[in-house]
Amino acid sequence: MFKTRLISGIVLVAIALVVIITGGNVLLATMAIVSLIGMFELYRVFKVEKSLPAFVGYGAAIVYYLDLLWGFLPDKMIIPIVYLIVLLAVYVFSYPKFKADQIMAIFFGLFYVAMMLSFLYQTRMLERGAYLVWLIFLCSWGCDTCAYCVGVLFGKHKMSPILSPKKSVEGAVGGVVGSILLTVLYCYIFNKPLDFSDAEILVLAFSAGIGALISMVGDLAASAIKRNYDIKDYGTLIPGHGGILDRFDSVIITAPIIYFLAANLL
């Protein structure tokens, strides 16, 4: 299992490097595909992944990404509003085929997966975004790694004993501190192309700490959904890691935070 997890992890990182460094339409198309797979995984939990409402959700995600590409809508809020109206129409005219919680889960999927993940692309498209985008991974995967190491070595106090008994308060602190230190180190290593002042690096370090805290919320939220519906993993797409939502649960919630902090504070 460890060997499989390691190999697939290396392959995943390699693909991420190529796609994110390339950026542009390649990254946009990749995020659209990843979002659709993630939505499929989420909808499968509620047993509606191949239903008409689910395809309405997939369609809304495609329209959202096309609008990111071409910008044909004056306001992106048009998409979720129309999406909700169409979903409710399907719910009403097919009643009682679908339950209310299934329709709400399908509506939730557009925000939770497609729109949230799109901020990875949007961060990449910022000025200096070729470097800023990696802060998302430093805050999510970096936090996970640091939290795990510190938790194994020093963890004594359970952070969420029922939901995730292996996570500790010490590990959480280690994850936040580790993300901050990794971000500061990253900024100094790439200081020449980034051209950040010490004040800007301090802002990014603060952003990394916030992002790390929020990434843990995303991780635990994804775990809570799985426990509610008694499933181990969302999928099997990534050997040893599970599905898209299993691997990107913290990235999903971290990406928009880093985008807004970087876009407004730098």
C-alpha positions as CSV (number, residue, x, y, z in Angstrom):
1,M,0.0,0.0,0.0
2,F,2.8,2.4,0.9
3,K,4.6,1.7,-2.4
4,T,1.4,2.3,-4.4
5,R,0.6,5.5,-2.5
6,L,4.2,6.8,-3.0
7,I,4.3,6.0,-6.7
8,S,0.9,7.5,-7.4
9,G,1.8,10.5,-5.2
10,I,4.9,11.1,-7.3
11,V,2.9,10.8,-10.5
12,L,0.2,13.2,-9.2
13,V,2.8,15.8,-8.2
14,A,4.6,15.5,-11.6
15,I,1.3,16.0,-13.5
16,A,0.4,19.0,-11.2
17,L,3.8,20.5,-11.9
18,V,3.5,20.2,-15.7
19,V,-0.1,21.5,-15.8
20,I,0.3,24.4,-13.4
21,I,3.6,25.6,-14.8
22,T,2.0,25.5,-18.3
23,G,-1.0,27.4,-17.0
24,G,-3.5,29.1,-19.3
25,N,-6.1,26.9,-21.2
26,V,-4.3,23.7,-20.3
27,L,-4.8,24.4,-16.6
28,L,-8.3,25.6,-17.1
29,A,-9.3,22.5,-19.0
30,T,-7.6,20.3,-16.4
31,M,-9.4,22.0,-13.6
32,A,-12.7,21.6,-15.4
33,I,-12.2,17.9,-15.9
34,V,-11.0,17.4,-12.3
35,S,-14.1,19.4,-11.1
36,L,-16.5,17.2,-13.1
37,I,-14.8,14.0,-11.7
38,G,-15.0,15.5,-8.2
39,M,-18.7,16.4,-8.6
40,F,-19.4,12.8,-9.9
41,E,-17.7,11.4,-6.8
42,L,-19.8,13.7,-4.5
43,Y,-23.0,12.9,-6.3
44,R,-22.3,9.2,-6.1
45,V,-22.4,9.5,-2.3
46,F,-26.0,10.5,-2.6
47,K,-26.7,7.9,-5.4
48,V,-27.6,10.5,-8.0
49,E,-24.4,10.6,-10.1
50,K,-26.1,9.5,-13.3
51,S,-29.4,11.3,-12.7
52,L,-30.9,14.2,-14.7
53,P,-30.3,16.7,-11.8
54,A,-26.6,15.6,-11.7
55,F,-26.3,16.3,-15.4
56,V,-27.7,19.7,-14.8
57,G,-24.9,20.2,-12.3
58,Y,-22.3,19.0,-14.7
59,G,-23.7,21.4,-17.3
60,A,-23.6,24.3,-14.9
61,A,-19.9,23.5,-14.1
62,I,-19.0,23.5,-17.8
63,V,-20.8,26.8,-18.4
64,Y,-18.9,28.2,-15.4
65,Y,-15.5,27.2,-16.8
66,L,-16.4,28.4,-20.3
67,D,-17.3,31.8,-18.8
68,L,-13.9,31.8,-17.1
69,L,-12.4,31.3,-20.5
70,W,-14.5,33.7,-22.6
71,G,-16.2,36.0,-20.0
72,F,-19.5,36.1,-21.9
73,L,-21.6,36.7,-18.7
74,P,-21.8,40.1,-17.1
75,D,-22.1,38.6,-13.6
76,K,-21.0,35.1,-12.6
77,M,-23.9,34.9,-10.1
78,I,-26.2,34.4,-13.0
79,I,-24.9,30.8,-13.2
80,P,-25.8,29.6,-9.7
81,I,-29.1,31.4,-9.8
82,V,-30.2,29.9,-13.1
83,Y,-28.8,26.6,-11.9
84,L,-30.9,26.6,-8.8
85,I,-34.1,27.5,-10.8
86,V,-33.5,24.6,-13.2
87,L,-32.7,22.2,-10.4
88,L,-35.9,23.1,-8.6
89,A,-37.9,22.7,-11.8
90,V,-36.5,19.2,-12.3
91,Y,-37.2,18.4,-8.6
92,V,-40.8,19.6,-8.9
93,F,-41.7,18.0,-12.3
94,S,-40.1,14.7,-11.4
95,Y,-41.5,14.5,-7.9
96,P,-41.2,12.2,-5.9
97,K,-38.3,10.6,-7.8
98,F,-35.7,12.7,-5.9
99,K,-35.4,13.7,-2.3
100,A,-34.7,17.2,-1.1
101,D,-31.3,16.3,0.3
102,Q,-30.2,14.9,-3.0
103,I,-31.2,18.1,-4.8
104,M,-29.4,20.2,-2.2
105,A,-26.3,18.0,-2.5
106,I,-26.3,18.5,-6.3
107,F,-26.6,22.3,-5.9
108,F,-23.9,22.2,-3.3
109,G,-21.6,20.3,-5.6
110,L,-21.2,23.3,-8.0
111,F,-19.9,25.5,-5.3
112,Y,-18.0,23.0,-3.2
113,V,-16.1,21.4,-6.1
114,A,-16.2,23.3,-9.4
115,M,-16.2,26.9,-8.2
116,M,-13.8,26.4,-5.3
117,L,-11.3,24.5,-7.4
118,S,-11.4,27.1,-10.1
119,F,-9.5,29.5,-7.8
120,L,-6.4,27.4,-8.4
121,Y,-6.6,28.6,-12.1
122,Q,-7.6,32.1,-11.1
123,T,-4.6,32.4,-8.7
124,R,-2.3,31.1,-11.5
125,M,-3.6,33.9,-13.7
126,L,-2.8,36.7,-11.2
127,E,0.3,38.9,-11.7
128,R,3.1,36.7,-10.3
129,G,0.6,33.9,-10.2
130,A,3.1,31.5,-11.6
131,Y,4.7,31.6,-8.2
132,L,1.8,32.6,-5.9
133,V,-0.3,29.5,-7.0
134,W,2.1,27.2,-5.2
135,L,1.1,28.8,-1.9
136,I,-2.1,26.9,-2.2
137,F,-0.2,23.6,-2.0
138,L,2.1,24.8,0.7
139,C,-1.0,25.6,2.8
140,S,-2.8,22.4,2.1
141,W,-0.5,19.5,1.3
142,G,2.4,21.2,3.2
143,C,0.1,21.6,6.3
144,D,-0.9,18.0,6.0
145,T,2.7,16.8,5.9
146,C,3.9,19.0,8.8
147,A,0.8,18.2,10.9
148,Y,1.3,14.4,10.4
149,C,5.0,14.6,11.3
150,V,4.5,16.8,14.4
151,G,1.4,14.7,15.4
152,V,3.3,11.4,15.3
153,L,6.2,12.8,17.3
154,F,4.5,15.0,19.8
155,G,0.7,14.5,19.5
156,K,-1.1,13.9,22.8
157,H,-4.3,16.0,22.8
158,K,-7.0,14.9,20.3
159,M,-8.3,17.7,18.1
160,S,-11.5,15.9,17.0
161,P,-11.6,12.5,18.8
162,I,-14.9,11.3,17.2
163,L,-14.4,12.6,13.6
164,S,-10.7,12.1,13.2
165,P,-9.1,10.4,16.3
166,K,-5.6,10.4,14.8
167,K,-5.4,14.2,14.5
168,S,-4.0,16.1,17.4
169,V,-3.8,19.7,18.6
170,E,-0.1,19.5,18.5
171,G,-0.2,18.3,14.9
172,A,-2.6,21.1,14.0
173,V,-0.2,23.7,15.5
174,G,2.7,22.0,13.7
175,G,0.8,22.2,10.4
176,V,0.1,25.9,10.7
177,V,3.7,26.8,11.8
178,G,5.1,24.5,9.1
179,S,3.0,26.2,6.4
180,I,4.2,29.6,7.5
181,L,7.8,28.6,7.6
182,L,7.6,26.8,4.2
183,T,6.0,29.9,2.7
184,V,8.7,32.3,4.1
185,L,11.4,29.9,2.8
186,Y,9.7,29.7,-0.6
187,C,9.4,33.5,-0.8
188,Y,13.1,34.0,-0.1
189,I,14.2,31.2,-2.5
190,F,12.2,32.8,-5.3
191,N,12.6,36.4,-4.2
192,K,14.1,37.5,-7.4
193,P,11.2,36.7,-9.7
194,L,8.6,37.5,-7.0
195,D,10.3,40.8,-6.0
196,F,8.5,40.8,-2.7
197,S,9.4,43.2,0.1
198,D,9.7,42.0,3.7
199,A,6.3,43.4,4.4
200,E,4.7,41.4,1.5
201,I,6.4,38.2,2.7
202,L,5.0,38.9,6.1
203,V,1.5,39.2,4.5
204,L,2.0,35.9,2.6
205,A,3.2,34.2,5.8
206,F,0.0,35.4,7.6
207,S,-2.0,34.2,4.6
208,A,-0.3,30.8,4.7
209,G,-1.2,30.5,8.4
210,I,-4.9,31.3,7.7
211,G,-4.9,29.0,4.7
212,A,-3.4,26.2,6.7
213,L,-6.1,26.5,9.4
214,I,-8.8,26.5,6.8
215,S,-7.3,23.6,5.0
216,M,-7.8,21.5,8.1
217,V,-11.4,22.5,8.1
218,G,-11.7,21.3,4.5
219,D,-10.0,18.0,5.4
220,L,-12.3,17.4,8.3
221,A,-15.4,18.4,6.4
222,A,-14.7,15.9,3.7
223,S,-14.1,13.3,6.4
224,A,-17.4,14.2,8.1
225,I,-19.4,13.6,4.8
226,K,-17.7,10.2,4.4
227,R,-18.5,9.2,8.0
228,N,-22.1,10.4,7.6
229,Y,-22.6,8.1,4.7
230,D,-20.3,5.3,5.9
231,I,-17.8,5.3,3.0
232,K,-14.0,5.0,3.2
233,D,-13.0,6.9,0.1
234,Y,-14.8,9.1,-2.5
235,G,-13.3,7.1,-5.3
236,T,-10.4,5.0,-6.6
237,L,-9.0,7.2,-9.3
238,I,-5.7,7.8,-7.5
239,P,-4.3,4.5,-6.3
240,G,-3.5,4.6,-2.5
241,H,-5.1,8.0,-2.2
242,G,-8.7,7.5,-3.2
243,G,-10.6,9.9,-5.4
244,I,-10.3,13.5,-6.4
245,L,-12.1,14.7,-3.3
246,D,-9.9,12.5,-1.0
247,R,-6.7,14.1,-2.4
248,F,-8.0,17.7,-3.0
249,D,-10.3,18.1,0.0
250,S,-7.9,20.7,1.6
251,V,-7.0,22.3,-1.7
252,I,-10.7,22.9,-2.5
253,I,-11.2,25.2,0.5
254,T,-7.7,26.7,0.6
255,A,-7.6,27.9,-3.1
256,P,-10.2,30.7,-2.8
257,I,-8.7,32.0,0.4
258,I,-5.2,32.3,-1.0
259,Y,-6.6,33.9,-4.2
260,F,-8.5,36.6,-2.3
261,L,-5.7,37.3,0.1
262,A,-3.1,37.5,-2.6
263,A,-5.3,39.5,-5.0
264,N,-6.3,42.1,-2.3
265,L,-3.3,42.3,0.0
266,L,-0.4,42.3,-2.5
